[in-house]
Amino acid sequence: IVGIDEIERWLNQSGETEYEVTKYEHNFEERKIICNWAFEWGTYISAAVPKDNGPPVRSSGKLLRILKRNTDGEWKVARAIWNVDRKKE
């Protein structure tokens, strides 16, 4: 999933509530490139507003991605994993 439009599409697949994504930012702490593979990890923050005027949804967490360089030189995400930070009480 790349970009706000794709995140919105992914969120809206459930069919329960439609969302408008208002923020999505990556902060990568480290990137390593080895031949045609790249590894990166960091954090993210996101925010979305339900289109039915419900309360905004905010999320943050950690992520790890493995990318592969195609024969045309373009990088594509081959694998990704993320988790959501626990809510502070």
N, C-alpha and C positions, 0 to 999 in steps of 0.2 A: 504494500500500500504506500503510494508516494503522493504527497501533497494533500492539501485541505479537501479538494473535491473527492479524492479517493477515500479519505477518512470518513467524510460525510456519507458516501455511498455504503461503506462498510457498516457504519453505525445504523443506517436506515434499513439494513437488510432484515432486522428483527420484525419490522412492521408494527411494533408497538407504538413508538413515538418517533417522529421525524425530528432530526437535529440539524442545526446550522453550526458548523465548527467555526469558532471565532479566533482560536489561537492554537498553533502547534509549533513547538520549537524543540530542536535537538541541541544538545551541548555535548559534543564528543570529546572525551578526555584523552583518547588515544586512538591512533590509526596505524596499522602496520600493513605494508604491501609486500607480498612474497610472490614473485613471478606474476601470474594471472589471478591471484587471489588477494583479497584485502580483508582485514579484520578490524572492526571498530566497536568501541563500547563507550557508553556515556549515560546521560540522563535526558529526560524529556519532560515537558509540561504541555498540557492541553486544556482547552475550555470549549464547551459547546452549549448552545441555548436550545431547549426544546421549542419546536414551532407551535406547540399548544400552550405557550406562555407558562410552562412549568419553571421550576427553579433551575438556574444554570448548573452545569455539571463540570467540575474541574478534576483533573487527574495529573499525577506526576509519577515518575518511576525511573527505572533503569532499563537499558536496552543493550543488546549485543547483536551485531549484524555481520554476516559473512557475505562478501561480494565476489563475483567472478567477472573477469574481463572477457567480453565477447571477441570474436575474430575481427569485428569492425572497430575494436578499441573502446566500445562503450561498456561501462560498469553496470551490472545488474545485481540486485540482492538475490542471493542464492538461498540464504536462510536468515531468519530473524527470530529473536525471542525477546520478550519484555515482561516486566512485572510492574505492578502498581504499588506505590508506597502506601503503607498503612496510614489510615486517617489518625491524626493526633487527637487524643481525647482531652 
